[in-house]
Amino acid sequence: MSYRIEELNSDDLDRVFDLTVEAGLTSRQMKQSWIATQPWLLEGSKVNTGMTPPLGHVMFKAEELVCFVGYSQRMFKSDGGISPAIVLSDLVVHPDHRGMAGIMLCKHLLRFFESAPENWKIVGLHHSRDAAALWHALGSKAVPNTGLTFTATVSSAKFLSLRLPHLRFLLPIIQALGCMPIVDALLTRAGKPVTAQGPLRMQPCEASNVLAPGTTDYSELLSAFQAVQKTGVVRDIAYLKWRYLDHPQRQFHWYELRSEGRVQAITIAHRGHDGAATLCELIVGPTDISASFEEILNAALFACAGDEAAIVRSKVVIPAAIQAFRAMVIMEDEKAYNQFWISPPPASVDDAVYTFGDNKLL
């Protein structure tokens, strides 16, 4: 019996969630959270483009749901122009139908959007070697270095307290004896070098102020950042509001760096309950600012950590950030595949912007 493909509608979401469980991508306990997020991720993302493509596609064999892909919308910059883009929010295939069913659905969505008049880009943010290999075979182009993650340990005391709670009672003694440099050295030898705080400090700012129309300094910063970005999601006011202010389940923290009354950088952070923070965005102004990129990045890491986090994770993948991270001797992890793929492939993927903010899981 052959497969058939239909457009996703909101009534399908319960069955789609069951499919993600059968595929081993989530657990039954996550259903309420997953269902609550989908309207924001799919339907809600239309604020980024003003367009109305399908929410996704589903594939059936007889009446059995065997495959699903969801579409989240962005505006996307590449090759000197800006066009609407579909970010594949999920690609889920039932274990009994892996192989041909997934390939058929991927080929269908490529034909669907490539034949549309709006010049859609299709963006895949992959979390497995197999998915990356599939999209390579289908002609997509990978953005280099998007398998990189950088992790900064910003406080050895917090690290010991949060990650080694059975040694927490020793912490006041270690501090009183002035032995924290020894702890720092031991963490460095264990592959978790401790990052020292630099001279700059970011201050909390209100997201509503950043995103308010007519706030000239913030608008100028976003425009300057966008001007030097050659490839990636357009980080304009509409996108930042949807991504961080309208998220139904996550709370984000906003910080700014100012000099002589002028905003030089904005960072957006998320803090978990495990002593880890995530640097979601780092939006930096023009290159004539007084501080070095490394100093700004250092300030962003410590702002993200706040008073709670011991470590800060980042996937700010732009050449200046990668260079600065490596100069700061921060722990670096690289997957065996790149996570950011684009179709149709742009002529160049130079100066691409990719962050944890692009990841739907956060």
C-alpha positions, 0 to 999 in steps of 0.5 A, a space after each residue: 500500500 502506498 504512502 499519502 501526504 497531507 497538510 498538517 492541521 492542529 487536530 493532528 497534534 495529539 497523534 503527532 506527539 504519539 509519533 514522536 514518542 514511538 520514534 524515541 524523541 521524547 517521553 509521555 511526560 513531555 506531552 503537555 509541554 510539547 502541545 503547549 509549544 506547537 501553536 507558538 512554534 508553528 502558527 505563531 511564527 507567521 508574524 515573522 513573514 506575514 505568509 500562510 504556508 502549511 503548518 507542516 506535512 504528515 504522511 500516512 500509510 492507510 490510516 497510520 501516521 508514519 511521518 511528520 515535519 513541521 514548519 516554523 517561519 523566519 525571514 532569512 538573509 543570504 547572497 545579499 538578499 532577504 527572503 522568507 524561510 521555513 525552519 524544519 521544526 521536527 522531522 519524525 519518522 516511525 521506526 518501522 518506516 525509516 528510510 524511504 518514508 522520510 526521504 519521500 517526505 523530504 523530497 515532497 517538502 523541497 518540491 513544495 517550497 521550491 515551486 512556490 513563488 515566494 522564493 522560500 529558503 528551507 533551513 534544517 537544524 539537525 541533531 543527528 549525523 543521519 539527518 545531516 547526511 540526508 540533507 547533504 544528499 538532497 543538495 543542501 549546503 552546511 554552514 561550517 562550524 555549526 557543530 561547535 559548542 563552547 562552555 565557560 566555567 565562570 565560578 569554581 565555587 558555584 561549580 563545586 556547590 552545584 555539581 559536587 554537592 557532597 563536597 559543599 560543606 568543604 567550600 567555606 573551609 577552602 575559601 577561608 584557607 585561600 585555596 580556590 586557585 588550587 581548585 581553579 587549577 584542578 578544574 583546568 586540568 580536568 578540562 574545565 578551565 575557569 574563565 576570569 571576569 574582565 573589565 566590562 559589565 553588562 546591565 539588565 535591560 527591559 525587553 519591552 524597551 529594546 523591542 519598542 518601535 522608535 527606540 533609536 539606539 536599539 534600532 540602530 544596533 539591530 540595523 548595524 548587526 544585520 548589515 554585517 551579517 551575510 547569512 542567517 535568520 534576520 534578527 529584527 524586532 518582530 523575530 526577537 519579540 516572537 522568539 523570546 518575549 512570546 515564548 509560552 514556557 521559557 523565561 529569558 534575561 536581557 542585558 545591554 552594554 552601554 558606553 557614553 550613553 550608546 548601546 554597544 551590545 545586547 545579550 539574551 540568556 536563559 538559565 536552567 535549574 542545573 547550574 547552567 546558563 545559555 547564551 542565546 543571542 549576542 548582538 554587537 554593534 559596528 566595529 568602531 566600538 571602543 571595547 574588543 569583541 573578546 571583552 564584550 563576549 566575556 561581559 556577556 558570559 558573566 551577565 548570562 551566568 548572573 548569581 546562579 549559574 556555574 557554567 555558560 554554554 554558547 553556540 554564537 557561531 560567527 568568526 569573531 566569536 569563535 576567535 574570541 572563545 579560543 583566545 579565552 581558553 574556553 572548553 570547546 566541543 564539536 559534533 561530527 556533523 554541522 547542524 545548520 543546513 540551507 536549501 537551495 544552497 546559497 553561493 556563500 555561507 560566509 559570516 553566517 550567524 547561528 546561535 542557541 536561539 536558532 534551536 527550537 529546544 530552548 
